[in-house]
């Protein structure tokens, strides 16, 4: 009898952004950047340059990058991203951060793994290339910075 467990498939996922629970603001074709790295500082032993110690410093987080087919400019998510990036701050002078959850789903649509990105805000928006020789969907990319993330 085999105890084979099939690997998880990366095409079943769901993205939730605080305040955007349905419609065009929840459909994404790609999620990248679920990465954190412990920084290290190299310290050389005095008089022995061949001996180096690697001391842990701080945790660094990659940007969270979401991609999808380009959508309408009337999207409330688009409005939030545009106002944040264009520096249209509220009267109190702060950026409105939101939490983002990414769920990896099983074949029945139930979450298997989930990650929560805390205090996220958009830092870049890009539109993919236009190419008259192809009939590809135009891709919109939104890049987020965040304070931290955790597997939940």
N, C-alpha and C positions, 0 to 999 in steps of 0.2 A: 504494500500500500504506500502510495506517494504522499508526502506532506507538502506538495508544491503549492506555493502561494503566488498568484500572478502579481506582477508589479503594478503599481498604480498608474493610471493613464492621466496625462497632463491636460487633456482637452476638456475635461469635465471640471469646471470651476465656476465660482460665483464671486462677484465683488460687491461689497456693500459700503457705501460712503454715507456717513451720518447725514440725515436729512434727504437722501435720495434713495428711495426704496423701490421704485418701479419705473417702468418705461425705458426710454432711450438712455437714461443716465446710469443704468445698471448693466448694460450689455457691453462686454469687452472681449476682444479676440486674443489678447496677450497680456500677461503679467510678468514683469521682470524685476529683479533687484531684491529678492527676499534673501538678503545676505547681511551678516554681521561678522566683524573681524576684530579680534583682540590685537590692539597695537602693541608693539614691543620696542623697547629702547635697548640698544647695544651698549654694553659697558665692558671696556677692555681692562683686564687685570694689569696693574702697574708693572712695568718691566717685562711683561710677557705678552707681546702683541698677538701671539697665536691663541691665547686663551680669551674667549669672549663669553660674557653672560648676557642672556636675553631676558630683560626684565619686563613684565607686563605693564602696560600703561592704561589706555582707555579703550572702550569699545567704539568701533567706527561702523556706521551703517551706510550701505549703498542707497542710492536714490531708488524709490519705487516708481516704476515706469509702467503705465497702462496704455494699451493701444486698442483702437477700434476703427471701424469704418466711420468716416467723418459724418457728423450729425448737424442738425439745425442749430443756428446761432441763437434760437429762442430757448435752448435748453438752460435750465436753472443752474446746472453744474457748469456749463460754459460761462454763464454770467459770473459765477463765483470765481472761477479760474481767471477770467479776463480782468475782473476788478482787483484781484489780488496781485496779479503780475503787472498790471498797469499802474499799480500803487494808488488805487482809489480807496484809501483806508476809510473806515468809519470815523465819525467825529472824535472818538476817544483815541484814535491813532494806533490801533493794533490790527494785526492780521487775524481774521477769523479762521481758527484751525478746526479740523474735523478728524474724527477717527475713521480709519478704513479697515475693513475686515476682508480677508481673502479666504475663501473656503474651497478646499479640494474635495470634490464630490465622488461618491461611488456610483455604480451603474443605475441605482434607483434614485439618485439625486440627493442623497443624504450626505452631510459633511463627514469626512473621514478625518481631515486635519484642517485647522483654522489658524490664521495668524491675524493679530490685531496690531495695526500701526497707529501709534498714539500721537496726537498733535500734528497731523499732516496738513500741509498746505502746498499749493501748486507753485513751482518755480520755473516751469517751461511748458510751452505748448508749441507743437510743430505739426505741419501738414506734410504728408509724403509727396513724392514727385508726381508730376503730371507727365504722362508719356503717351503720345498719340499712336505709338506702335503696339500698345498693350491695352487690354480691356480689364485691368486690375481695379479693385476697389481703392479709393483714395483713403489712406490711413491717417488718422489723427493720433498723435502721441501726447500724453500729458505726463509730466515728470513731477513727482512730489518729494519734498523733504519731510522729515518727521523726527520726533524726539527719541522714540525707541519703538521696538516691536517685540512681541512675545507670541509664542505658540500657545493657543488657548484650547 
